């Protein structure tokens, strides 16, 4: 049985896990301000980083990835809940690489929710995420199917493919595709 196109290879999942952890960690203070005694999202990010470094195997990380999930239910702030979801999505990258886009999407949404008077908060955070995306991560994420087109993973119908998250992930994927295409054209020009 073939795996989902949203899974990515283990090497690529470890690469994108580090970037997903960076995205989630950037907004983690929003959660920690609302729930300072709840370590679950930070622990999820710590495990994600350990997985990215090869210190945790996929099976053990999968067993532990849901540890921070209930933290979302324990906060009233929408920005804090989005930050906790970003950490949860980052920790799920070990299972499917497409969760990295979920981590980035929820992190960008957390930034937007935390700055309701800043109409540029969302686009600024997406730009920052893309600017800090290493080329191997960009290349791996560029292989993922467009959100809503493949039912076999987190980019299929569900929370990521609806509402604000759908819009955010579409923007991320469009920019990844645009910059990947530009890199391919640049590489082709350099070769010939």
C-alpha positions in Angstrom: 0.0 0.0 0.0 1.5 3.3 -1.0 1.7 6.1 1.6 0.1 9.5 1.3 1.7 12.2 -0.7 1.4 14.3 2.4 3.7 12.1 4.5 7.1 13.1 2.9 10.2 11.0 3.5 11.6 10.6 7.0 14.5 12.8 6.0 12.2 15.5 4.7 9.9 15.2 7.8 12.9 15.9 10.0 13.8 18.9 8.0 10.4 20.4 8.0 9.9 19.6 11.7 12.7 22.0 12.6 11.0 24.8 10.6 7.6 24.0 12.0 9.0 24.1 15.5 10.4 27.6 14.7 7.1 28.8 13.5 5.2 27.5 16.6 7.8 28.6 19.1 7.6 32.2 17.8 4.0 32.5 19.0 4.3 30.2 22.0 4.5 33.3 24.4 0.9 34.0 23.5 -0.1 30.6 25.0 2.3 30.9 28.0 1.0 34.3 28.9 -2.6 32.9 29.0 -1.6 29.7 30.7 1.8 30.0 32.4 1.6 26.8 34.3 0.8 24.6 31.3 4.0 23.1 29.8 2.4 20.9 27.2 2.8 23.1 24.0 6.5 23.9 25.0 7.1 20.2 25.6 5.6 19.4 22.2 8.0 21.9 20.5 10.9 20.4 22.5 10.0 16.9 21.3 9.6 18.2 17.7 13.1 19.7 17.8 14.5 16.4 19.2 12.8 14.5 16.4 14.3 17.0 13.9 17.8 16.4 15.3 17.2 12.6 15.0 17.1 12.1 18.8 13.6 10.6 18.8 12.4 8.0 16.4 9.2 8.4 14.5 7.3 5.8 16.5 8.1 7.3 19.9 7.3 10.8 18.7 3.9 9.6 17.2 3.0 8.1 20.6 3.7 11.4 22.3 2.5 13.9 19.8 -1.0 14.4 21.2 0.3 15.4 24.6 -0.3 19.1 24.0 -3.6 18.8 22.2 -5.9 19.3 25.2 -4.0 22.5 26.1 -6.2 24.2 23.4 -9.4 23.5 25.4 -7.9 25.0 28.6 -7.4 28.6 27.3 -10.0 31.3 26.6 -7.8 33.5 24.3 -8.2 32.6 20.6 -4.6 33.7 20.0 -3.3 31.4 22.8 -5.4 28.5 21.4 -4.0 29.1 17.9 -0.5 29.1 19.4 -1.2 25.7 21.2 -2.6 24.3 17.9 0.6 25.4 16.1 2.7 23.4 18.7 0.4 20.4 18.2 0.7 20.6 14.4 4.5 20.9 14.7 4.6 17.7 16.9 2.6 15.8 14.3 5.1 16.4 11.5 6.8 13.1 12.6 3.7 11.4 11.2 3.0 13.5 8.1 5.1 16.3 6.8 2.1 18.3 5.7 1.5 19.2 9.4 4.3 21.7 9.0 2.0 23.8 7.0 -0.6 23.5 9.8 2.0 24.6 12.3 2.9 27.6 10.2 -0.8 28.4 9.5 -1.8 28.3 13.1 1.2 30.4 14.1 0.3 33.0 11.5 -3.3 33.0 12.7 -2.1 33.4 16.3 -0.1 36.4 15.3 -3.2 37.9 13.5 -5.4 37.2 16.5 -2.9 38.7 18.9 -2.8 42.0 17.0 -6.4 42.8 16.0 -5.5 46.4 15.2 -2.7 45.5 12.9 -4.1 44.7 9.4 -0.6 43.5 8.4 0.0 41.0 11.3 -0.9 38.0 9.3 1.0 38.9 6.1 4.0 40.0 8.2 4.1 36.6 10.0 3.8 34.7 6.7 6.6 36.7 5.2 8.8 36.1 8.2 8.1 32.3 8.1 9.0 32.2 4.4 12.1 34.3 4.9 13.3 31.8 7.6 12.5 28.7 5.5 15.6 26.9 4.4 15.7 25.9 0.7 15.5 22.1 1.5 12.4 22.7 3.6 10.9 24.8 0.7 11.7 22.0 -1.8 10.1 19.4 0.5 6.9 21.4 1.1 6.6 22.3 -2.6 6.0 18.6 -3.3 2.8 18.5 -1.1 -0.6 18.6 -2.8 -2.6 21.8 -2.7 -4.8 22.1 0.3 -8.2 20.5 -0.2 -7.1 18.3 -3.1 -5.9 15.2 -1.4 -8.0 13.5 1.3 -5.2 11.4 2.6 -3.8 13.7 5.3 -4.1 17.0 7.1 -4.4 19.0 3.9 -7.6 17.2 3.1 -11.1 18.2 4.2 -11.1 19.3 7.8 -9.9 22.1 10.1 -6.9 23.1 8.0 -9.0 23.2 4.8 -11.7 25.6 6.0 -12.1 29.1 7.1 -9.1 31.3 7.9 -6.8 28.3 7.9 -7.6 27.5 4.3 -6.8 31.1 3.3 -3.6 31.1 5.2 -2.3 27.7 4.0 -3.3 28.7 0.4 -1.1 31.8 0.7 1.8 29.8 2.1 1.6 27.2 -0.6 1.2 29.8 -3.4 4.3 31.6 -2.1 6.3 28.3 -1.7 5.3 27.3 -5.3 6.2 30.8 -6.6 9.6 30.9 -5.0 10.3 27.2 -5.9 9.5 27.9 -9.5 11.7 31.0 -9.5 14.5 28.9 -8.0 14.0 26.2 -10.6 14.2 28.8 -13.4 17.3 30.4 -11.8 18.9 26.9 -11.6 18.1 26.2 -15.2 19.6 29.6 -16.3 22.8 28.9 -14.3 23.2 25.4 -15.8 22.8 26.4 -19.5 
